[in-house]
Amino acid sequence: MASVNFGTLGMPKRPGGATGSSVISKVAVYGVEECLIKLAAVNKVARIELGYLSHKSAEIIQEKAKHNIHPVTGNLETGVTIAHPAPYVWTIEASSMAGGVPEKNSYEYASFVEFGTSTTGHGYPSYGFMRRAYAETLPDIMVALKNIGEHLERL
């Protein structure tokens, strides 16, 4: 643990033995190196745990999104993919053009399944497969973040 020590060393002597009106004080912070080592350890653990959580959360959302799709050909289900564009950032994308049924890859319809089509006439309802997957996973993510915070406090 770091501590701060402040002390007055006295009044300096001037040439010829006279004392001046200035005062010398000393401030010392002890334990800085130990604190820096501890912060480095916390940083390392936080990076590992948050990196794992972000990746695992993306995988769970991907699986739930696939499960939430009402399959017809299976093309959209296989078109739900994960990308990792930056550290701690994972994206889950749904594209019928990237699906595993090549003869069905000529028309992008993922957004119609997610958001629905016109409600007038012969519109199709919104299935919200991606939004539901996120909403179903969010409580578990929040619990995991709380646990990580508690773990870091104990370090």
C-alpha positions in Angstrom: 0.0 0.0 0.0 1.2 3.5 -0.8 1.7 6.1 1.8 2.6 9.7 1.8 5.0 11.3 4.2 5.3 15.0 4.7 7.8 16.6 6.9 9.4 19.9 7.5 13.2 19.7 7.5 13.7 23.2 9.0 15.0 26.5 7.8 18.1 26.5 5.6 21.3 28.3 6.6 22.4 31.1 4.4 26.1 31.9 3.8 27.6 33.5 6.9 25.3 31.4 9.2 22.2 33.6 9.0 18.9 31.8 8.7 16.4 32.8 6.0 12.7 33.0 6.0 12.3 30.0 3.6 11.4 26.5 4.8 12.4 23.2 3.3 9.7 20.6 3.2 9.9 17.0 1.9 7.0 15.0 0.5 7.7 11.3 -0.2 5.3 8.7 -1.6 6.3 5.2 -0.6 5.0 2.1 -2.3 4.7 3.5 -5.8 6.4 0.5 -7.4 4.2 -2.0 -5.5 1.1 0.0 -6.7 2.3 0.0 -10.3 2.9 -3.8 -10.1 -0.6 -4.3 -8.7 -2.2 -2.1 -11.3 -0.4 -4.0 -14.1 -1.8 -7.3 -12.6 -5.3 -5.8 -12.5 -4.9 -4.6 -16.0 -3.8 -8.0 -17.3 -6.7 -9.9 -15.5 -9.2 -7.3 -16.7 -8.1 -7.6 -20.3 -8.2 -11.4 -20.2 -11.6 -11.6 -18.5 -13.2 -8.9 -20.6 -11.8 -10.4 -23.8 -13.2 -13.8 -22.9 -16.6 -12.3 -21.9 -16.9 -10.3 -25.1 -16.1 -13.3 -27.3 -18.2 -15.8 -25.4 -21.2 -13.3 -25.4 -20.9 -13.0 -29.2 -20.9 -16.8 -29.6 -24.0 -17.1 -27.3 -25.9 -14.3 -29.2 -25.0 -16.0 -32.5 -26.3 -19.4 -31.4 -29.5 -17.8 -29.9 -30.1 -15.8 -33.1 -29.8 -19.0 -35.2 -32.2 -20.7 -32.8 -34.7 -17.8 -33.1 -34.9 -18.1 -36.9 -37.8 -20.0 -38.4 -35.9 -22.0 -40.9 -37.3 -22.6 -44.4 -34.1 -23.5 -46.3 -31.6 -23.1 -43.5 -29.7 -20.5 -45.6 -30.3 -17.5 -43.2 -29.4 -19.7 -40.2 -26.0 -20.5 -41.7 -25.6 -16.9 -42.7 -25.4 -15.7 -39.0 -21.7 -15.1 -38.5 -19.3 -13.5 -36.1 -16.6 -11.0 -37.0 -13.8 -9.6 -34.7 -13.0 -6.1 -36.1 -11.1 -4.8 -33.1 -10.0 -5.8 -29.6 -13.0 -6.4 -27.3 -15.3 -5.9 -30.3 -17.3 -8.7 -31.8 -20.1 -8.3 -34.3 -22.8 -10.7 -35.1 -24.1 -10.3 -38.7 -27.0 -12.0 -40.4 -26.9 -12.2 -44.2 -28.9 -14.6 -46.4 -26.3 -13.9 -49.1 -23.6 -15.5 -46.9 -25.7 -18.6 -46.2 -24.7 -22.2 -46.8 -27.3 -22.8 -49.6 -25.6 -21.2 -52.6 -28.7 -21.4 -54.9 -30.5 -19.2 -52.3 -27.7 -16.6 -52.1 -29.1 -14.3 -54.8 -31.4 -12.2 -52.7 -30.8 -10.5 -49.3 -33.8 -11.0 -47.0 -32.2 -11.0 -43.5 -33.5 -7.6 -42.7 -37.1 -8.6 -43.7 -37.0 -11.5 -41.3 -35.5 -9.3 -38.5 -37.7 -6.3 -38.9 -40.7 -7.6 -40.9 -42.2 -5.9 -44.0 -45.1 -3.6 -44.5 -48.0 -4.1 -42.1 -50.5 -3.2 -44.8 -51.6 -5.8 -47.3 -49.6 -9.0 -47.2 -46.8 -7.9 -44.9 -44.7 -10.3 -42.9 -44.3 -9.9 -39.2 -41.0 -9.1 -37.5 -39.3 -12.1 -36.0 -36.6 -10.0 -34.3 -34.2 -13.0 -34.2 -31.1 -10.9 -33.6 -32.7 -8.4 -31.2 -34.3 -11.2 -29.1 -30.9 -13.0 -29.0 -29.3 -9.9 -27.6 -32.1 -9.3 -25.1 -32.0 -12.9 -23.9 -28.3 -12.8 -23.4 -28.0 -9.3 -21.8 -28.9 -10.3 -18.2 -26.1 -13.0 -18.2 -23.6 -10.5 -19.6 -24.5 -8.0 -16.8 -24.0 -10.7 -14.1 -20.6 -11.7 -15.7 -19.5 -8.0 -15.7 -20.5 -7.6 -12.1 -18.5 -10.8 -11.2 -15.5 -9.5 -13.1 -15.7 -6.2 -11.2 -15.8 -8.0 -7.9 -12.9 -10.2 -8.9 -10.8 -7.1 -9.8 -11.7 -5.5 -6.4 -10.3 -8.5 -4.6 -6.9 -8.3 -6.4 
